[in-house]
């Protein structure tokens, strides 16, 4: 995790915590709630396994510094149900309240939904996701995929009888639009693609409709994405993902 922190934020984990403490103090004075994310909690692309006790130590320091919540992140998608359970048990035993923990899984090995289920069983209610399974980390190495797809989590919740109020069809169409038309990449959601097939909506139809909508928006305004409201932006405070710098 030390190597990842250096490459991602150009400082050590301890220096990151010091920076986070200063930011959290300023946020507190301004009356702003702050959430932190800890990267590579379940596997590092440079150093392999990461000690759960080390993650717990960092989480406790961040909570003590003023975070309302700490997200533990499987940045490169190597977590399993077993390693996720072990990490969460270690956090709980170290005194980290589960109601102040969130999870952030990537789906490189197709285990993100399973790992989310483990987190839910530990009382965690905040789960990061991305429509179409977009996202990722440039330091994760070849083959690392994006975040767990929101559509796949919605499929999980619906199967459990959880009422979300989210329209799966519209979510699936949005995922295909974002993936294929805007980003030019493969849609990473299995549930999203299956929903489109079931509804008789081909991915080419979605791309055509989104292209026509984009052309209309471009004629109306120089900002085709005008009206989108950003609710939360990463990265987290402690080596929390892609910083946007090369």
Secondary structure, DSSP 8 states (H G I E B T S, - for coil): -HHHHHHHHSS-HHHHHHHHHHHHHHHHHTT---EEEE--TT-BTTTB---HHHHHHHHHHHHHHT-SEEEEEETTS---HHHHHHHHHHHHHTT--GGGEEEEEB-TTS-HHHHHHHHHHTT--EEE-BGGG----TTS-TT---B-BHHHHHHHHHHTT------HHHHHHHHHIIIIIIS-S----HHHHHHHHHTT--HHHHHHHHHHHHHHHHHH-S-TTTT--------BTBTBS--S--
